[in-house]
Amino acid sequence: MPFLDHLEELRRRLIKCGVSCAAGSIVSWFFIDGVIDVLAKLVGQVYFMAPTEAFMIRLKLSIIMGIMLSVPVISYQLWKFIAPGLYMRERRLVIPVVAASTFFFAAGASFCYFIVLPASLKFLMGYGTENMTPLISVGSLLSFCAYLILAFGIVFELPVVSFFLGRIGIVSYTTLKKGRRYAVVLSLVLGAALTPPDLFSQVMLAGPLLILYELSIWLVRLTGKQRCDDSAFDEDEREIGKAG
């Protein structure tokens, strides 16, 4: 496919992802009060400090929820975009990959909400004193919670990405094993970049990221592309795929 055709295909896929996110945001708007109540219970009472803050936080949170709800669609569109460059047997993995992407994103978001957020908020609010009482705005709390949940959901996709890259031969078990020392540094950098600016949240993200990296190493070892001499068979499959 020519380069401009690739760009046109990418544009179509991005439009579909955008429509899905917009639809998810509209649906989320009607349930956003319940989401706000659930998140507000983490600290008790919250306040809004400006006339527009309550509305804007509903809008922002609806968009974030729309993105989360669209994870299956985004995963599917990404797969369809790269599918023409894959072998036929690799294209059949679309359903398992989309299902796994949804599962790991939900697992990351749940881990963040039930474990990381309560511990993180307890740790941070523990620095209050008799003369320094927390007065938390709804905007600051929900931005903190929403972005942290979204960050954990994205990071938990690492095994799925590693599985895919291993299946098509871009990464190997040996490469990932040798990259352990760099993974430690990268996990800390990502923890700092994807979480609010506090050390506790960064460590809470970097720790699971290292565990997921180790899981990815063994996943690639078990399911990665075999380096056996089957190039003729692969070439036949590619020609069949082009013909189809």
C-alpha positions as CSV (number, residue, x, y, z in Angstrom):
1,M,0.0,0.0,0.0
2,P,1.4,3.5,-0.9
3,F,2.3,5.8,1.9
4,L,-0.6,8.2,1.3
5,D,-3.0,5.2,1.4
6,H,-1.5,4.3,4.8
7,L,-2.2,7.8,6.0
8,E,-5.8,7.6,4.8
9,E,-6.3,4.3,6.5
10,L,-4.9,5.7,9.7
11,R,-7.2,8.7,9.4
12,R,-10.2,6.4,9.1
13,R,-9.2,4.3,12.1
14,L,-8.6,7.4,14.2
15,I,-12.0,8.8,13.3
16,K,-13.6,5.6,14.4
17,C,-11.7,5.7,17.7
18,G,-12.8,9.4,18.1
19,V,-16.5,8.5,17.4
20,S,-16.3,5.7,20.0
21,C,-14.7,7.9,22.6
22,A,-17.4,10.6,21.9
23,A,-20.2,8.1,22.2
24,G,-18.7,6.7,25.4
25,S,-18.4,10.2,26.8
26,I,-22.0,11.0,26.1
27,V,-23.1,7.8,27.8
28,S,-20.8,8.5,30.8
29,W,-22.3,11.9,31.2
30,F,-25.6,10.4,32.4
31,F,-23.9,8.3,35.1
32,I,-21.1,10.7,36.1
33,D,-22.8,11.8,39.4
34,G,-22.5,8.2,40.6
35,V,-18.8,8.1,39.6
36,I,-18.2,11.3,41.4
37,D,-19.9,10.0,44.6
38,V,-17.8,6.9,44.5
39,L,-14.5,8.8,44.2
40,A,-15.5,11.4,46.7
41,K,-16.0,8.7,49.4
42,L,-12.2,8.2,49.3
43,V,-11.7,11.4,51.2
44,G,-15.2,12.1,52.6
45,Q,-16.2,15.7,51.7
46,V,-15.2,17.6,48.7
47,Y,-15.9,21.2,47.5
48,F,-15.9,23.2,44.3
49,M,-14.1,26.5,44.4
50,A,-15.4,28.2,41.3
51,P,-18.9,28.5,39.7
52,T,-17.8,26.6,36.6
53,E,-15.7,23.9,38.4
54,A,-18.6,21.4,39.1
55,F,-19.6,21.5,35.4
56,M,-16.1,21.3,34.0
57,I,-15.1,18.4,36.2
58,R,-18.2,16.5,35.0
59,L,-17.2,17.2,31.4
60,K,-13.5,16.2,31.9
61,L,-14.4,13.1,33.8
62,S,-17.0,12.1,31.2
63,I,-14.3,12.3,28.5
64,I,-11.9,10.2,30.5
65,M,-14.6,7.6,31.2
66,G,-15.4,7.6,27.4
67,I,-11.8,6.8,26.6
68,M,-11.8,4.0,29.2
69,L,-15.0,2.5,27.8
70,S,-13.6,2.7,24.3
71,V,-10.5,0.5,25.0
72,P,-11.9,-2.5,23.2
73,V,-12.7,-0.4,20.1
74,I,-9.3,1.4,20.2
75,S,-7.6,-2.0,20.5
76,Y,-9.6,-3.4,17.6
77,Q,-8.9,-0.4,15.3
78,L,-5.2,-0.5,16.1
79,W,-5.1,-4.2,15.2
80,K,-7.0,-3.7,12.0
81,F,-4.6,-1.0,11.0
82,I,-1.5,-3.2,11.4
83,A,-3.3,-6.5,10.2
84,P,-2.4,-6.1,6.5
85,G,1.3,-6.5,7.4
86,L,0.7,-9.7,9.4
87,Y,0.6,-13.4,8.4
88,M,-2.8,-15.1,8.2
89,R,-2.3,-17.1,11.4
90,E,-1.3,-13.8,13.2
91,R,-4.5,-12.1,12.0
92,R,-6.6,-14.7,13.7
93,L,-5.4,-13.4,17.1
94,V,-7.6,-10.3,16.9
95,I,-10.3,-11.6,19.3
96,P,-7.8,-12.9,22.0
97,V,-5.8,-9.7,21.7
98,V,-8.8,-7.4,22.1
99,A,-10.1,-9.4,25.0
100,A,-6.8,-9.5,26.7
101,S,-6.4,-5.7,26.2
102,T,-9.7,-5.1,27.8
103,F,-9.0,-7.5,30.7
104,F,-5.6,-6.0,31.5
105,F,-6.9,-2.4,31.3
106,A,-9.7,-3.3,33.7
107,A,-7.3,-5.1,36.0
108,G,-5.0,-2.0,36.1
109,A,-7.9,0.4,36.8
110,S,-9.2,-1.9,39.5
111,F,-5.8,-2.3,41.1
112,C,-5.4,1.4,41.2
113,Y,-8.9,2.1,42.6
114,F,-9.0,-0.6,45.3
115,I,-5.3,-0.6,46.4
116,V,-3.3,2.4,45.1
117,L,-5.7,5.2,45.6
118,P,-6.8,4.5,49.2
119,A,-3.1,4.0,50.2
120,S,-1.9,7.0,48.3
121,L,-4.6,9.4,49.7
122,K,-4.1,8.1,53.2
123,F,-0.3,8.6,52.9
124,L,-0.6,12.1,51.4
125,M,-3.3,13.3,53.7
126,G,-1.4,12.0,56.7
127,Y,0.8,15.0,56.5
128,G,-2.0,17.3,57.8
129,T,-1.8,18.8,61.2
130,E,-4.1,20.5,63.7
131,N,-3.4,23.8,62.0
132,M,-3.3,22.4,58.5
133,T,-6.6,20.8,57.6
134,P,-7.2,19.4,54.1
135,L,-9.9,21.3,52.1
136,I,-10.0,19.3,48.9
137,S,-11.7,20.6,45.8
138,V,-13.6,18.2,43.6
139,G,-11.5,19.2,40.6
140,S,-8.2,18.3,42.2
141,L,-9.4,15.1,43.7
142,L,-11.1,13.8,40.5
143,S,-8.2,14.8,38.3
144,F,-5.8,13.0,40.6
145,C,-8.0,9.9,40.7
146,A,-9.0,9.8,37.0
147,Y,-5.5,10.3,35.6
148,L,-4.0,7.8,38.0
149,I,-6.6,5.2,37.1
150,L,-6.0,5.8,33.4
151,A,-2.2,5.6,33.8
152,F,-2.5,2.2,35.6
153,G,-4.9,0.9,32.9
154,I,-2.4,1.9,30.2
155,V,0.6,0.5,31.9
156,F,-1.1,-2.9,32.6
157,E,-1.3,-3.3,28.8
158,L,2.4,-4.1,28.7
159,P,2.0,-7.9,28.6
160,V,-0.4,-7.6,25.6
161,V,2.0,-5.3,23.7
162,S,4.9,-7.7,24.5
163,F,2.9,-10.7,23.4
164,F,2.1,-9.0,20.1
165,L,5.7,-7.8,19.5
166,G,7.0,-11.3,20.3
167,R,4.6,-13.0,18.0
168,I,5.6,-10.9,15.0
169,G,9.3,-11.2,15.9
170,I,10.1,-7.6,16.8
171,V,11.2,-8.5,20.3
172,S,12.5,-11.8,21.8
173,Y,13.0,-13.4,25.1
174,T,16.7,-12.7,25.0
175,T,16.2,-9.1,24.2
176,L,13.8,-8.5,27.1
177,K,16.0,-10.4,29.5
178,K,19.0,-8.3,28.7
179,G,16.9,-5.2,29.1
180,R,16.1,-5.7,32.7
181,R,18.5,-3.1,34.0
182,Y,17.0,-0.5,31.6
183,A,13.5,-1.5,32.5
184,V,14.1,-0.4,36.1
185,V,15.1,3.1,35.0
186,L,12.3,3.3,32.4
187,S,9.7,2.2,35.0
188,L,10.8,5.0,37.3
189,V,10.7,7.5,34.5
190,L,7.2,6.4,33.4
191,G,6.1,6.4,37.0
192,A,7.2,10.0,37.3
193,A,5.6,11.0,33.9
194,L,2.3,9.3,34.2
195,T,1.4,10.0,37.8
196,P,0.8,13.1,39.9
197,P,4.0,14.7,41.3
198,D,4.4,12.7,44.5
199,L,6.9,10.0,45.2
200,F,4.4,7.5,46.6
201,S,2.3,7.3,43.5
202,Q,5.4,7.0,41.3
203,V,6.7,4.0,43.3
204,M,3.2,2.4,43.3
205,L,3.2,2.5,39.5
206,A,6.9,1.6,39.0
207,G,6.6,-1.6,41.2
208,P,3.7,-3.2,39.2
209,L,5.4,-2.1,36.0
210,L,8.5,-4.1,36.8
211,I,6.4,-7.1,37.7
212,L,4.5,-6.8,34.4
213,Y,7.9,-6.6,32.6
214,E,8.9,-9.9,34.2
215,L,5.6,-11.4,33.2
216,S,6.2,-10.1,29.6
217,I,9.6,-11.8,29.5
218,W,8.1,-15.2,30.2
219,L,5.1,-14.6,28.0
220,V,7.4,-13.9,25.1
221,R,9.5,-16.9,25.9
222,L,6.4,-19.1,25.7
223,T,4.5,-17.6,22.8
224,G,7.1,-15.6,20.8
225,K,7.8,-16.2,17.2
226,Q,9.9,-19.3,16.7
227,R,13.2,-18.9,14.8
228,C,12.8,-22.1,12.9
229,D,13.4,-22.4,9.2
230,D,9.9,-21.9,8.0
231,S,10.4,-18.8,5.8
232,A,8.9,-20.5,2.8
233,F,5.7,-21.3,4.6
234,D,5.5,-17.8,6.0
235,E,6.0,-16.3,2.5
236,D,3.2,-18.5,1.1
237,E,0.9,-17.3,3.8
238,R,1.7,-13.7,3.1
239,E,1.0,-14.2,-0.6
240,I,-2.4,-15.8,0.3
241,G,-3.2,-12.9,2.6
242,K,-2.4,-10.4,-0.2
243,A,-4.6,-12.3,-2.6
244,G,-7.4,-12.3,-0.1
